[in-house]
């Protein structure tokens, strides 16, 4: 039998690790919130820790980098995406928020057409169709006769998915910049937007927390830095259609963890709509394969 390629095995393992971490990352933020650290503040502090650690570990990369104005929209879009992800999973039902976040392929198709001039393929049309249909099924309100998110957290989750798609398109457009520099820009974006969001939360932002809370903040920051680099390694070495399937394992991890840790459960209607959104994500991987 032919032995597996070690590089491909490592790439798959990297993507799988990313899916597990992103399917669980909501829970430490809820622990921080229960300890008195609000969502905007915990996002600001953890991503500041990731930024400072990244500047230390990746100092060769950023010292050799040249400034580009593309870093500004990447920082704002990526920062808004990650901040929104935290806030949405803190205040909403994890699975509903993540499924709305996974409408990102729909936005990617539309933004790629608008910003990159890519034509709409059959697979792209299928992504749009399944995404929209899945959203209608999952969010349908019989009383309203319309598909709308139920609360602010779900609107933020959907917006985060849009910003995630925008970040991916901007990252592709800024091909002259290294992944390390773009990652640091996103970390900085979360910190800046998190600081801007603090007054809107109207919560106390004092720094009198227990040492265990500060340790958790630093550990989360380290995890964010490491998993970002690990996932980028996997994305660069795994086929796009395989990568999207592996990353969708995040939804499995989130479903199990939100049920066990938060007692959340989804209805049949929500599962059906979610399955259609997942199908759209799988089509998006196929679409990327056709481009290659």
N, C-alpha and C positions, 0 to 999 in steps of 0.2 A: 504493500500500500504506500501511496505517496505521502510523505510527511508534510505536515502543515507548515506554511511559511511563517517563521517566527515574527517577522515584521508585521504581517497581517494579523497574526494572533494578538500581538501587543496593541495594535491599533484598535481591534475589536474590544479588547479588555479596557482600553482607555475610554472608549465611548460608553461602554457598559458602566464603568465607574462614574462617568459624568451623569448618566441617566439615574443611577442610584442616588447620588448626592443631590441632584436637582429635584428628585422626587421626595427627598426627606428634609431639604433645607428650610422648609416652612416651619418645622417643629422647633428648632433652636430659636428662631425669631419669636415664636409664641412664648417660649420659656423666658426670653428676655423681656417681652411685654409684661408677663406675669410678675417679673422682678422689678417693674416700674420703668422700663426703658421703652419708650414709644417706638412705633414703626419707623418714622422718619429719622429719629435719633439713632436707633440701632443700625439702620441702613448706612447712615453717615459714618458712624464709628467703625463698623465692620469693613466697609469699603475703604475708609481711610487707612485702616490697618493693612488691608490688601495692597493699597497704593504704596504705602511706605515700605512694606516688605518687598514689593515688586521693584521699587526704585533701587533698593539695596541689592537684590538678587540679579536684576536685569540692567545693572548700571552700564555695562558695556554697550548694550543695545541702545539705550536712550542717549548715551553720550555721543554715539556715532550718528544718531538720527538727525535729519534735517527737518526744520519746522515746515508744516504744511497746513493751510487753512482747512483742509479736509478733516483735520483732527477735531475741529470745533463741532460740526454737525454729528460726527461719530460720537463724540463725548456726550452731546445733548441727547441724541436718540438712544444710545446705549445706556446712558445714565437714567433716562426716563423709563426705559424698559425694565431695568433691574430694580429701581426704586418702586415702580408700579407693581412688579411681581411680588415684592415683599409685602407691600401694603394690601394688595388684593388677597393674598393667601392668609394674611393676619385677620382680616375682617370679613372674609367670605368663606363659602364652602370650598375646600381645596380642589376637589375634582371639577366642579363646575367652572371655577376660575381657570384651572389649567386647560380644560377643554376649549374655553373661549380664547385662551392664550394661543392654543394650537390652531387657531384660524390664521396664524402667521403665513402659511403657504398661499392662502388667498391673497393677502396683501403683497406677498413677494411677487406673485405673478403680475399684479397690477402695477406695482412700483418698478419692476424690471422693464415693463413696457414703457412706462413714463420716463424713467431716469436713465435707463441703459439702452433704450430703443430696441429691445428684444421683441420679436413678433410672437403673437399668441399661437401656440401649437394646440393640437388636439388634446394632449395631456394637460396643458394649461387650462383649456376650457373645462376639462373634467374636474380639475382642482377647484375652479370657481363654482361649478355646479354642485359638487358634493359638499363643499364648505358651506355654501349658502343654504342648501337643503338641510344639512345637519344642524345648522344654527336655528333655522325655522322650527325644526322638530324639537330641539332641546329647550328652546326659549319660549315656545308657544304658550300664550296665556288664553285659555278658553274665554275667560270673562272679558278680556280686552279685545280678543280677536286679532292679536298682533304679537310678534316675537320680540320682546324687549328683555334685557337683563333685569333681574329683580331688584338689584340694589347697586349702590355706588361701587362696591368691591368688584362686582361683575363687569361694570363699565370700565373700571381701571384694568381688570384682567384683559379685556378685549383690546383696550388701548395699548397695553403693554405688548400684546402680540403684534399689533401694527408697528410699534416702535422697534420690536425685535426684527421684523421683516425689513424695516427701513435701515436699521443698523447693518444687516447682512448685505443689502444692496449697496450701501455706502462703503462698506469694507471691500466689496468686490470692485467698486469704482476706484478706490484708493489702493490699487494693486502695488503702487510704488512704495507704500509704507509697510513696515514689518508687522507681523502679528503681535509681537511684544509691545510695540509702541501703541498700536490700536487698542490693545487690552488695557494698558495704563491710562489711555485717554478715557476709556469707558469707566474705569474706577474713579478717575477724577470727576467725571460727569455725575456719577452717583453722589459723590461728596458735595459738589456744588448745588445740585438740585435738592439734596437732602437738607442742606443748611437753609435753602430758600423755603422748604416746606415746613420747617420747624415752627414758625409762627402760626401757620395755618392749623396745626394740630392743637394748639392751645394747651399743651401739656408742659409740665415742669421738665426742664432740661438740665437740672443740677447734676454734678459729677460726684455725688456722695454714695455711689453704689458699692456693694461689697466686693472684695477682691475676687471672689468666684465669678461675679458678673463680668468684671474686666477681663479675667482669664478667658471666659467664654467668648467675649468680643474678639480677642486676639486670635483665638483658635478658629473662629468662623472666618476671620479675615485671611488666615493662612490657608484654610480649606478653599476659599474662593479663589485665591491666587493659584494654588496648585491645580485645582480642578479645571480652571480656565486654560492653563497651559497644557494639561493632560488631554482635554477635549480637542484643543486645536491640533495637537499631535495626531490624534485619531482621525480628525476630519481631513488632514492633509494626506493620509495614507490609506483611507478606506474609500471604496466607491460610494458615490452620493446616495444611490438607492439602498445600499446596505446600511449606511450611516443613519438614515432617517428611520429605518426599521428598529435599529438598536436604541436610538435616542427616544423612540416612542415607549420604550420600557419604563421611562420616567412615569408615565401614566399608570402603569401597573403598580409601581412602588408607591405612588401617591395614593392610589385607591386603597391599597392594603394599609398603608400607614395612617391615612386619615380615618379609616374605619377602626383600627386598633387604638390609635392615640387620641382621636377626637370624637369618636362615635358617630362619624358622618356616613351617610349612605345615600345612594342615588336611586331615583325611580326608574322604571322601565323606559319611560319616555326619554329621560335624560341619557340613559345608556344607549338607546337607539340613535339619538342625535349625536352623541359622542362618538359612536362607532362610525358614523358617516363622516365626521370631521377627521377621525383617524385615517379613514380610507383616503380622504383628500390629501393628507400628509404623505401617505404611501405613493399616491400618484405623483406628488411633487418630486419624490426621489426618482421615480421613473423618468420624469421630465428632465431632471438634471443629467441622468444617464444618456438620454438621447442627444443632449447638447455636446457631450464630451466627444 
